[in-house]
Amino acid sequence: MVNYRRCIELVANLLSSYDPENQSFEHYLEKSAEELEKLNNMEEKFVVEALSGSVQYKAILDKVINGFYARDGKNFLRSEQYLFVVIGYLATFQLEELGIDTFVKIIKSQSVNKVCKVLNVFFNAVNLSTWIKDEWSQIYDSDYVKENWINHLLKWQPEIHNVIERLEIKLAKGLSPIKGSKATEIKQFNLSQPRPRSIPVPQLIPTQKPHQPVPQSLYKTPKEQELLREKKKRNRIKAEELLVESSTTQFKCANGEKSEKTKRILSEIVKEEQSKLAFNGYKTSQVPVSKVQNIPVKLNAAAILREGTLYQRQMEQELQRIDKLVDGARDPTEFLEWQRQMLEKDLEQQLADIECRRLEGKLSREEAVLARQNLIQGNKKKADLKKEETAELMRMYAEKRLQEEKEMRDLVEQVSEGHKNTKQARVKLQKFKQQIVQEVTEESRELLRHALEEAEEELKKKFELIREIRAMESVPLIRHKFVDLTQTAGHGLNCEMSLVELRERLAILKEAEKKAEEEKRDQILLDKQSKQLFLMDKLEQIYLHRTALGKAAVMKIEEKKAKSAFVKAAIAKDDRVAELQKKLEEKITERRKQAAEQQEQQRKPSRFNK
């Protein structure tokens, strides 16, 4: 089956996006292949034939569609012209191939009212013999137009008119008055029943996995640290070069480096000045504690009804459970208590294992830090020897640079003497250019003065013309039209009335509408009041349930706090945790002792600094 609605809309969209000036039809079909693949074979064949024919005969079809918009289609959208072009092509060139039944299906797949209006233009004998024939004869030969197209449309005219009349009758009968929307009916919420909880099976106590050994990569220094050391060495060498260079040239401006004593005195003076500037500042007040802790949440009607039904069902379930216990059902509290005790024991064991693993990780980290500190001390000793060697090399390099600078100064002095002679020639050339510029500016000023005088004369003439035109326009025109509001227009119609009568009728209608609105408003207010009373009752029930649930939550929190304190005490009593904690403290003290020794060694001045 062919879906003609989808096919014709697709043809209209493709026709609207096709630009014959910038692209060929075959190339455009290849681009739109994705949209055509979604259709079946019959639909694809229909779309391609309709699109190619509409593109081929678009010039003559546009003439008819533009005439339709100028005469009968003023109320239709201009964006629908491509849809009308496709319908016109099918009616003019494909009617015999499609058949009258298929063509009726195509009409019904679109807006019947719009398509019938367009077909009335195409199959009107007067239009075909007058302006349509003249428009088409401008593009094609008049004899060819009459034999192949005009006669073809006149042959199908009776059948198409019968189809249009039948469709218009169906449309007239199908228009029924719109029924008012029904008022919403309140229905009970269909809340899903919770499934009964199954009794959990006691979990097996998991066996502890064997401890994995520490990887060997932990004791090896990473590559990034070696790269950082090399960069530090290069930066150190550059800094020493700059130090030697600055120390050799520090007496150039007779501004020697200040001694340590002067620096210390200057720092003391700055501290005294800053202490005088310590004013009594205002202390910021603390953020006020909000008194309202439990802010009430505003509930709408649906939320109140939903929560009320939920609490009602919970009460019914609790009453059913109590009735079952009264009838002799078994209470599962003993099993739940045994299950809770077993879970607490498992939790204590798991927490103790976690604490042991954490302390073992800290212990391995402290051992790695100690090994790294020992390695750093060995590297520092090697670096001190290297610094002494580089200092000697830098001193020799500085002496060599000083000798090269003296040779360069002599060469610069020789070149500067040669440049003095060229400066005199440049001054003479500049004076000659200034004289030429002064002569040119005087001539340009004279020309500008003549141009300004001519422009002023033209402006004066324009102003005089504008004054004459404004004087002619300011002459007043007398236009009076006297209207009697109590008389009719005099067209001879039965429903004719004067403006005064029309105003009176409108005033009566407004009063009737106002009265109906007031009655409706009173009814709505009564409904709202009854609904508010019902919701207030529900809110009271919800408040009672919420207070009971709040008390139960507070009791649960207190039980959790007592349980966490008991678990912490059980972990502290474990022997493995205490032993690992003792080992960790010993390693930390050993590391701090080594760090203190390193700081003392750094304070002592090295041989290079001396």
C-alpha positions as CSV (number, residue, x, y, z in Angstrom):
1,M,0.0,0.0,0.0
2,V,1.1,3.5,-0.8
3,N,0.9,6.2,1.9
4,Y,-0.1,9.1,-0.3
5,R,-0.1,11.7,2.5
6,R,3.6,11.0,3.4
7,C,4.6,10.8,-0.3
8,I,3.0,14.1,-1.3
9,E,4.4,15.9,1.7
10,L,7.9,14.5,0.9
11,V,7.6,15.7,-2.8
12,A,6.5,19.2,-1.6
13,N,9.5,19.5,0.8
14,L,12.0,18.3,-1.8
15,L,10.6,20.7,-4.4
16,S,10.9,23.6,-2.0
17,S,14.5,22.9,-1.2
18,Y,15.5,22.3,-4.9
19,D,17.5,25.1,-6.6
20,P,17.8,24.5,-10.4
21,E,20.3,27.3,-10.9
22,N,23.0,25.9,-8.6
23,Q,22.5,22.1,-8.9
24,S,21.3,19.5,-11.3
25,F,18.3,17.3,-10.7
26,E,20.3,14.0,-10.8
27,H,22.8,15.4,-8.2
28,Y,19.8,16.5,-6.0
29,L,18.2,13.0,-6.1
30,E,21.5,11.5,-4.9
31,K,21.6,13.9,-2.0
32,S,18.1,13.0,-1.0
33,A,18.6,9.3,-1.3
34,E,18.5,8.9,2.5
35,E,14.9,10.1,2.7
36,L,13.9,7.9,-0.3
37,E,15.4,4.8,1.3
38,K,12.8,4.9,4.0
39,L,10.0,4.3,1.5
40,N,9.0,1.0,-0.2
41,N,9.4,0.4,-4.0
42,M,6.0,1.7,-5.0
43,E,6.2,4.8,-2.9
44,E,9.8,5.6,-4.1
45,K,8.7,5.2,-7.8
46,F,5.6,7.5,-7.2
47,V,7.8,10.2,-5.4
48,V,10.5,10.2,-8.1
49,E,7.9,10.5,-11.0
50,A,6.0,13.3,-9.2
51,L,9.1,15.2,-8.3
52,S,10.7,15.0,-11.8
53,G,7.3,16.1,-13.5
54,S,6.8,19.0,-11.0
55,V,10.4,20.2,-11.7
56,Q,9.9,19.9,-15.5
57,Y,6.5,21.7,-15.7
58,K,7.0,24.0,-12.7
59,A,7.0,27.2,-15.0
60,I,3.4,26.6,-16.3
61,L,2.1,25.3,-12.9
62,D,3.5,28.4,-11.1
63,K,1.4,30.6,-13.5
64,V,-1.8,28.9,-12.4
65,I,-0.9,28.8,-8.7
66,N,0.0,32.5,-8.7
67,G,-3.3,33.3,-10.4
68,F,-5.1,31.2,-7.7
69,Y,-3.4,33.2,-4.9
70,A,-4.3,36.5,-6.6
71,R,-8.0,35.6,-7.1
72,D,-9.2,33.0,-4.6
73,G,-6.3,32.0,-2.4
74,K,-5.7,35.2,-0.4
75,N,-6.5,33.4,2.9
76,F,-4.1,30.5,2.2
77,L,-0.4,30.4,3.4
78,R,2.3,31.1,0.8
79,S,4.3,28.2,2.1
80,E,1.7,25.8,0.7
81,Q,2.3,26.7,-2.9
82,Y,4.6,23.7,-3.5
83,L,1.9,21.3,-2.3
84,F,-0.5,23.0,-4.8
85,V,2.1,22.6,-7.6
86,V,2.3,18.8,-6.9
87,I,-1.5,18.5,-6.9
88,G,-1.8,20.5,-10.1
89,Y,0.9,18.3,-11.8
90,L,-1.0,15.1,-10.9
91,A,-4.3,16.6,-12.1
92,T,-2.9,17.9,-15.4
93,F,-0.5,15.2,-16.5
94,Q,-1.0,12.0,-14.4
95,L,-4.8,11.7,-14.1
96,E,-5.2,9.0,-16.8
97,E,-2.3,6.9,-15.4
98,L,-3.5,7.1,-11.7
99,G,-7.3,6.7,-12.4
100,I,-10.1,8.6,-10.7
101,D,-10.2,6.3,-7.6
102,T,-6.5,6.8,-6.8
103,F,-6.8,10.5,-7.4
104,V,-9.7,10.7,-4.9
105,K,-7.5,8.9,-2.3
106,I,-4.8,11.5,-2.9
107,I,-7.3,14.3,-2.4
108,K,-8.5,12.8,0.9
109,S,-5.0,12.3,2.2
110,Q,-4.5,16.1,2.2
111,S,-6.7,19.0,3.5
112,V,-9.8,18.5,1.4
113,N,-11.0,22.1,1.5
114,K,-7.7,23.5,0.2
115,V,-7.3,20.9,-2.5
116,C,-10.9,21.4,-3.8
117,K,-10.3,25.1,-4.1
118,V,-7.2,24.6,-6.2
119,L,-8.9,21.9,-8.4
120,N,-11.8,24.3,-9.1
121,V,-9.3,26.7,-10.7
122,F,-7.7,24.0,-12.8
123,F,-11.0,22.4,-14.0
124,N,-12.9,25.7,-14.6
125,A,-13.9,26.0,-18.3
126,V,-13.8,29.8,-18.2
127,N,-10.3,29.9,-16.7
128,L,-9.0,27.2,-19.1
129,S,-10.3,29.1,-22.2
130,T,-9.1,32.6,-21.1
131,W,-6.2,33.4,-18.8
132,I,-4.7,29.9,-18.3
133,K,-4.5,29.3,-22.0
134,D,-2.9,32.8,-22.5
135,E,-0.3,32.2,-19.8
136,W,0.7,28.8,-21.1
137,S,0.8,30.0,-24.7
138,Q,3.5,32.5,-23.7
139,I,5.8,29.5,-22.9
140,Y,4.6,26.8,-25.3
141,D,3.0,26.8,-28.8
142,S,-0.8,27.7,-28.5
143,D,-1.9,24.8,-30.7
144,Y,0.1,22.3,-28.7
145,V,-1.3,23.7,-25.4
146,K,-4.9,23.5,-26.6
147,E,-4.7,19.9,-28.0
148,N,-2.6,18.2,-25.3
149,W,-3.5,20.1,-22.1
150,I,-6.6,22.3,-22.3
151,N,-8.7,19.6,-24.1
152,H,-7.5,16.9,-21.6
153,L,-8.6,19.0,-18.6
154,L,-12.0,19.8,-20.2
155,K,-12.5,16.0,-20.9
156,W,-12.1,15.2,-17.1
157,Q,-14.0,18.3,-15.9
158,P,-17.4,16.6,-15.3
159,E,-16.0,13.7,-13.2
160,I,-13.8,16.0,-11.2
161,H,-16.7,18.4,-10.5
162,N,-18.8,15.4,-9.2
163,V,-16.0,14.3,-6.9
164,I,-15.5,17.9,-5.6
165,E,-19.3,18.2,-4.9
166,R,-19.4,14.9,-3.0
167,L,-16.4,15.8,-0.9
168,E,-17.9,19.3,-0.1
169,I,-21.2,17.7,1.0
170,K,-19.3,15.3,3.3
171,L,-17.4,18.2,4.8
172,A,-20.6,20.2,5.4
173,K,-22.2,17.2,7.1
174,G,-19.1,16.3,9.1
175,L,-19.0,19.7,10.9
176,S,-20.7,19.0,14.2
177,P,-20.8,21.4,17.2
178,I,-17.9,21.0,19.6
179,K,-18.8,19.3,22.8
180,G,-17.7,20.8,26.0
181,S,-15.0,19.1,27.9
182,K,-16.0,16.9,30.8
183,A,-15.2,17.9,34.4
184,T,-12.4,15.9,36.0
185,E,-13.5,13.0,38.2
186,I,-11.6,12.2,41.4
187,K,-10.2,8.7,41.3
188,Q,-8.4,6.8,44.0
189,F,-4.7,6.4,43.6
190,N,-3.6,3.0,42.4
191,L,-0.6,2.5,44.6
192,S,1.3,-0.7,44.2
193,Q,1.3,-3.2,47.1
194,P,4.7,-3.8,48.6
195,R,5.9,-7.4,48.3
196,P,6.3,-9.4,51.5
197,R,10.0,-9.4,52.6
198,S,11.6,-12.8,52.5
199,I,13.6,-14.0,55.5
200,P,17.3,-13.5,54.6
201,V,19.6,-16.4,54.7
202,P,22.6,-16.0,57.1
203,Q,25.7,-15.0,55.2
204,L,28.8,-17.2,55.3
205,I,31.8,-15.8,57.1
206,P,34.3,-14.9,54.4
207,T,37.9,-16.3,54.6
208,Q,40.7,-13.8,54.6
209,K,42.7,-13.5,51.4
210,P,46.5,-14.0,51.6
211,H,48.5,-10.7,51.9
212,Q,50.1,-9.5,48.7
213,P,53.8,-8.6,48.9
214,V,55.0,-5.0,48.4
215,P,55.9,-4.5,44.7
216,Q,59.6,-3.9,43.9
217,S,58.8,-0.6,42.1
218,L,58.2,1.0,45.5
219,Y,61.9,1.0,46.3
220,K,63.0,2.4,42.9
221,T,63.1,6.1,42.2
222,P,60.8,7.2,39.4
223,K,62.0,8.6,36.1
224,E,60.3,12.0,36.8
225,Q,62.6,12.6,39.8
226,E,65.7,12.0,37.7
227,L,64.5,14.5,35.1
228,L,63.8,17.0,37.8
229,R,67.3,16.6,39.2
230,E,68.8,17.2,35.7
231,K,66.7,20.3,35.3
232,K,67.8,21.5,38.8
233,K,71.5,21.0,37.8
234,R,71.1,23.0,34.6
235,N,69.3,25.8,36.4
236,R,72.0,25.8,39.1
237,I,74.7,26.1,36.4
238,K,72.9,29.1,34.8
239,A,72.5,30.8,38.1
240,E,76.2,30.4,38.9
241,E,77.1,31.9,35.5
242,L,74.9,34.9,36.2
243,L,76.4,35.2,39.7
244,V,80.0,35.2,38.3
245,E,79.0,37.7,35.7
246,S,77.3,40.1,38.1
247,S,80.2,39.8,40.6
248,T,82.7,40.8,37.9
249,T,80.6,43.8,36.8
250,Q,79.3,45.0,40.1
251,F,81.6,48.0,40.4
252,K,80.5,49.6,37.1
253,C,78.1,52.0,38.7
254,A,79.9,52.3,42.0
255,N,77.0,50.6,43.8
256,G,78.5,47.8,45.9
257,E,76.5,45.1,47.6
258,K,75.3,46.0,51.2
259,S,76.8,44.2,54.1
260,E,74.8,41.9,56.4
261,K,74.9,44.4,59.2
262,T,73.2,47.1,57.1
263,K,70.6,44.7,55.9
264,R,69.8,43.6,59.5
265,I,69.5,47.3,60.6
266,L,67.2,48.1,57.6
267,S,64.9,45.2,58.4
268,E,64.6,46.3,62.0
269,I,63.6,49.8,60.9
270,V,61.0,48.4,58.5
271,K,59.5,46.2,61.3
272,E,59.3,49.3,63.7
273,E,57.5,51.3,61.0
274,Q,55.0,48.5,60.3
275,S,54.3,48.0,64.1
276,K,53.3,51.6,64.3
277,L,50.7,51.0,61.5
278,A,48.9,48.2,63.4
279,F,45.6,49.9,64.1
280,N,42.7,48.6,66.2
281,G,40.6,46.8,63.6
282,Y,37.0,45.8,64.0
283,K,36.4,42.1,64.7
284,T,33.8,40.4,62.5
285,S,30.8,39.1,64.2
286,Q,29.9,35.4,63.8
287,V,27.2,34.2,61.5
288,P,23.8,34.2,63.4
289,V,22.4,30.8,64.0
290,S,19.1,30.3,62.2
291,K,16.3,29.7,64.8
292,V,14.0,28.0,62.3
293,Q,15.5,24.5,61.8
294,N,12.5,22.6,60.4
295,I,11.0,24.8,57.7
296,P,7.5,23.7,56.8
297,V,7.0,22.4,53.3
298,K,3.9,23.6,51.5
299,L,1.9,20.7,50.1
300,N,-0.6,20.9,47.2
301,A,-3.9,19.0,47.1
302,A,-2.5,16.0,45.1
303,A,0.4,15.6,47.6
304,I,-2.0,15.8,50.6
305,L,-4.4,13.1,49.2
306,R,-1.5,10.9,48.1
307,E,0.1,11.0,51.6
308,G,-3.2,10.6,53.3
309,T,-4.0,7.4,51.4
310,L,-0.5,6.1,52.1
311,Y,-0.8,6.5,55.8
312,Q,-4.3,5.0,55.7
313,R,-3.0,1.9,54.1
314,Q,-0.1,1.6,56.5
315,M,-2.6,1.8,59.4
316,E,-4.7,-0.9,57.8
317,Q,-1.7,-3.2,57.3
318,E,-0.6,-2.6,61.0
319,L,-4.1,-3.5,62.2
320,Q,-4.1,-6.7,60.1
321,R,-0.7,-7.7,61.6
322,I,-2.0,-7.2,65.1
323,D,-5.1,-9.2,64.3
324,K,-2.9,-12.1,63.0
325,L,-0.8,-12.0,66.2
326,V,-4.0,-12.1,68.3
327,D,-5.1,-15.1,66.3
328,G,-1.9,-17.0,67.2
329,A,0.7,-16.1,64.5
330,R,4.4,-16.3,65.3
331,D,6.4,-13.2,66.1
332,P,9.8,-13.0,64.2
333,T,11.5,-10.7,66.7
334,E,13.7,-13.5,68.2
335,F,15.1,-14.5,64.8
336,L,15.7,-10.8,63.9
337,E,17.6,-10.3,67.2
338,W,19.8,-13.3,66.6
339,Q,20.5,-12.1,63.0
340,R,21.4,-8.6,64.3
341,Q,23.9,-10.0,66.8
342,M,25.6,-12.1,64.1
343,L,25.8,-9.1,61.7
344,E,27.4,-7.0,64.5
345,K,30.1,-9.7,65.1
346,D,30.9,-9.9,61.4
347,L,31.1,-6.1,61.2
348,E,33.5,-5.9,64.2
349,Q,35.8,-8.5,62.5
350,Q,35.7,-6.6,59.2
351,L,36.5,-3.3,60.8
352,A,39.5,-4.8,62.7
353,D,40.9,-6.2,59.4
354,I,40.5,-2.9,57.7
355,E,42.3,-1.1,60.5
356,C,45.2,-3.6,60.3
357,R,45.5,-3.1,56.6
358,R,45.6,0.7,57.0
359,L,48.3,0.5,59.6
360,E,50.4,-1.9,57.5
361,G,50.2,0.6,54.6
362,K,51.3,3.5,56.8
363,L,54.2,1.3,58.1
364,S,55.4,0.5,54.6
365,R,55.2,4.2,53.6
366,E,57.4,5.2,56.6
367,E,60.0,2.6,55.6
368,A,60.0,4.0,52.0
369,V,60.5,7.5,53.3
370,L,63.5,6.5,55.4
371,A,65.2,4.8,52.4
372,R,64.6,7.9,50.3
373,Q,66.2,10.2,52.9
374,N,69.3,8.0,53.0
375,L,69.5,8.2,49.2
376,I,69.2,12.0,49.2
377,Q,72.1,12.4,51.7
378,G,74.4,10.4,49.4
379,N,73.4,12.5,46.4
380,K,74.1,15.8,48.3
381,K,77.7,14.8,49.0
382,K,78.3,14.1,45.3
383,A,76.7,17.4,44.4
384,D,79.0,19.4,46.7
385,L,82.1,18.0,44.9
386,K,80.6,18.8,41.5
387,K,79.9,22.4,42.5
388,E,83.5,23.1,43.4
389,E,84.7,21.9,40.0
390,T,82.1,24.0,38.2
391,A,83.1,27.2,40.2
392,E,86.7,26.9,39.0
393,L,85.6,26.5,35.4
394,M,83.2,29.5,35.6
395,R,86.0,31.8,36.9
396,M,88.2,30.9,33.9
397,Y,85.2,31.5,31.5
398,A,84.5,34.9,33.0
399,E,88.1,36.1,32.4
400,K,87.9,35.0,28.8
401,R,84.6,36.9,28.3
402,L,86.1,40.2,29.7
403,Q,88.9,40.0,27.1
404,E,86.4,39.5,24.2
405,E,84.3,42.5,25.4
406,K,87.3,44.9,25.3
407,E,88.0,43.9,21.7
408,M,84.3,44.5,20.7
409,R,84.3,48.0,22.2
410,D,87.3,49.0,20.1
411,L,85.5,47.8,17.0
412,V,82.3,49.7,17.8
413,E,84.2,53.0,18.2
414,Q,85.7,52.6,14.7
415,V,82.2,52.0,13.1
416,S,80.6,55.0,14.9
417,E,83.1,57.5,13.3
418,G,82.1,56.3,9.8
419,H,78.3,57.0,10.6
420,K,78.9,60.7,11.5
421,N,79.5,61.7,7.8
422,T,76.2,60.1,6.6
423,K,74.1,62.2,9.1
424,Q,75.0,65.5,7.4
425,A,73.7,64.3,4.0
426,R,70.4,63.1,5.6
427,V,69.8,66.6,7.1
428,K,70.2,68.3,3.7
429,L,67.8,65.9,2.0
430,Q,65.1,66.4,4.8
431,K,65.2,70.2,4.3
432,F,64.6,69.9,0.5
433,K,61.6,67.6,1.0
434,Q,60.1,70.1,3.5
435,Q,60.2,72.9,0.9
436,I,58.3,70.7,-1.7
437,V,55.6,69.9,0.9
438,Q,54.9,73.6,1.7
439,E,54.4,74.4,-2.0
440,V,52.0,71.5,-2.5
441,T,49.9,72.5,0.6
442,E,49.4,76.1,-0.6
443,E,48.0,74.9,-4.0
444,S,45.6,72.4,-2.3
445,R,44.2,75.1,0.0
446,E,43.3,77.3,-3.0
447,L,41.4,74.4,-4.7
448,L,39.5,73.6,-1.5
449,R,38.3,77.2,-1.1
450,H,36.8,77.3,-4.6
451,A,35.0,73.9,-4.0
452,L,33.5,75.2,-0.7
453,E,32.1,78.4,-2.4
454,E,30.4,76.3,-5.1
455,A,28.9,73.9,-2.5
456,E,27.4,76.9,-0.5
457,E,25.7,78.2,-3.7
458,E,24.1,74.8,-4.4
459,L,22.8,74.5,-0.7
460,K,21.2,78.0,-0.9
461,K,19.2,76.9,-4.0
462,K,18.1,73.7,-2.4
463,F,16.9,75.6,0.8
464,E,14.8,77.9,-1.4
465,L,13.1,75.0,-3.1
466,I,12.3,73.3,0.2
467,R,10.7,76.5,1.5
468,E,8.4,76.7,-1.5
469,I,7.3,73.0,-1.2
470,R,6.6,73.4,2.5
471,A,4.5,76.6,1.9
472,M,2.4,74.7,-0.7
473,E,1.9,71.7,1.7
474,S,0.9,73.9,4.6
475,V,-2.3,75.1,2.8
476,P,-5.2,73.4,4.8
477,L,-7.8,71.1,3.1
478,I,-11.4,71.2,4.3
479,R,-12.8,67.7,4.7
480,H,-16.0,67.4,6.7
481,K,-18.2,64.3,6.9
482,F,-21.4,64.5,9.0
483,V,-22.8,61.2,10.3
484,D,-26.2,60.5,11.9
485,L,-25.8,57.7,14.4
486,T,-29.6,57.0,14.7
487,Q,-30.0,56.3,10.9
488,T,-29.4,53.0,9.1
489,A,-27.0,52.6,6.1
490,G,-30.0,52.1,3.7
491,H,-28.8,48.9,2.0
492,G,-32.2,47.3,2.3
493,L,-31.2,44.3,4.6
494,N,-33.5,42.8,7.2
495,C,-30.8,42.7,9.9
496,E,-29.8,46.4,9.2
497,M,-29.6,48.6,12.3
498,S,-28.3,52.0,13.4
499,L,-25.2,52.5,15.5
500,V,-27.2,53.6,18.5
501,E,-29.3,50.3,18.4
502,L,-26.2,48.3,18.0
503,R,-24.6,49.8,21.1
504,E,-27.8,49.2,23.1
505,R,-27.8,45.5,22.0
506,L,-24.1,45.1,22.9
507,A,-24.7,46.6,26.4
508,I,-27.6,44.2,27.1
509,L,-25.3,41.2,26.0
510,K,-22.5,42.4,28.2
511,E,-24.8,42.6,31.2
512,A,-26.1,39.0,30.6
513,E,-22.5,37.7,30.3
514,K,-21.5,39.5,33.5
515,K,-24.4,38.0,35.4
516,A,-23.5,34.5,34.1
517,E,-19.9,35.0,35.2
518,E,-20.9,36.0,38.7
519,E,-23.1,32.9,39.1
520,K,-20.2,30.7,37.9
521,R,-17.8,32.4,40.3
522,D,-20.1,31.8,43.3
523,Q,-20.3,28.1,42.4
524,I,-16.5,27.8,42.1
525,L,-16.0,29.5,45.5
526,L,-18.4,27.0,47.2
527,D,-16.6,24.1,45.6
528,K,-13.2,25.5,46.8
529,Q,-14.4,25.9,50.4
530,S,-15.6,22.3,50.6
531,K,-12.4,21.0,49.1
532,Q,-10.3,23.1,51.6
533,L,-12.2,21.6,54.6
534,F,-11.6,18.1,53.3
535,L,-7.8,18.8,52.8
536,M,-7.5,20.3,56.3
537,D,-8.8,17.1,57.8
538,K,-6.3,15.1,55.8
539,L,-3.5,17.5,57.0
540,E,-4.3,16.8,60.6
541,Q,-4.1,13.1,60.0
542,I,-0.7,13.5,58.2
543,Y,0.7,15.6,61.1
544,L,-0.1,12.9,63.6
545,H,1.6,10.2,61.5
546,R,4.6,12.4,60.9
547,T,5.2,13.1,64.7
548,A,5.0,9.4,65.4
549,L,7.5,8.6,62.6
550,G,9.9,11.4,63.9
551,K,10.0,9.9,67.3
552,A,10.8,6.5,65.8
553,A,13.6,8.0,63.8
554,V,15.2,9.7,66.9
555,M,15.2,6.3,68.6
556,K,16.9,4.7,65.6
557,I,19.6,7.3,65.6
558,E,20.3,6.8,69.3
559,E,20.6,3.1,68.7
560,K,23.1,3.7,65.8
561,K,25.3,5.9,68.0
562,A,25.4,3.3,70.8
563,K,26.3,0.7,68.2
564,S,29.2,2.7,66.7
565,A,30.7,3.4,70.1
566,F,30.6,-0.3,70.9
567,V,32.3,-1.2,67.6
568,K,35.1,1.4,68.2
569,A,35.8,0.0,71.7
570,A,36.0,-3.6,70.2
571,I,38.5,-2.5,67.6
572,A,40.7,-0.8,70.2
573,K,40.9,-4.1,72.2
574,D,42.2,-6.1,69.2
575,D,45.9,-7.3,69.8
576,R,46.9,-7.1,66.1
577,V,45.9,-3.4,65.9
578,A,47.8,-2.5,69.0
579,E,51.0,-4.2,67.8
580,L,50.9,-2.5,64.4
581,Q,50.2,0.9,66.0
582,K,53.3,0.4,68.2
583,K,55.5,-0.4,65.2
584,L,54.2,2.6,63.3
585,E,55.1,5.0,66.2
586,E,58.6,3.6,66.3
587,K,59.2,4.2,62.6
588,I,57.8,7.7,62.8
589,T,60.2,8.7,65.6
590,E,63.1,7.2,63.7
591,R,62.2,9.3,60.6
592,R,61.8,12.5,62.5
593,K,65.2,11.9,64.2
594,Q,66.9,11.6,60.7
595,A,65.0,14.7,59.5
596,A,66.3,16.7,62.4
597,E,69.9,15.6,61.7
598,Q,69.6,16.6,58.1
599,Q,68.4,20.1,59.1
600,E,71.4,20.5,61.4
601,Q,73.8,19.6,58.6
602,Q,72.1,22.1,56.2
603,R,72.6,24.9,58.7
604,K,76.4,24.4,58.7
605,P,78.0,26.4,55.9
606,S,79.4,24.3,53.0
607,R,82.8,24.7,51.5
608,F,81.4,26.2,48.3
609,N,79.6,29.0,50.2
610,K,82.8,29.9,52.0
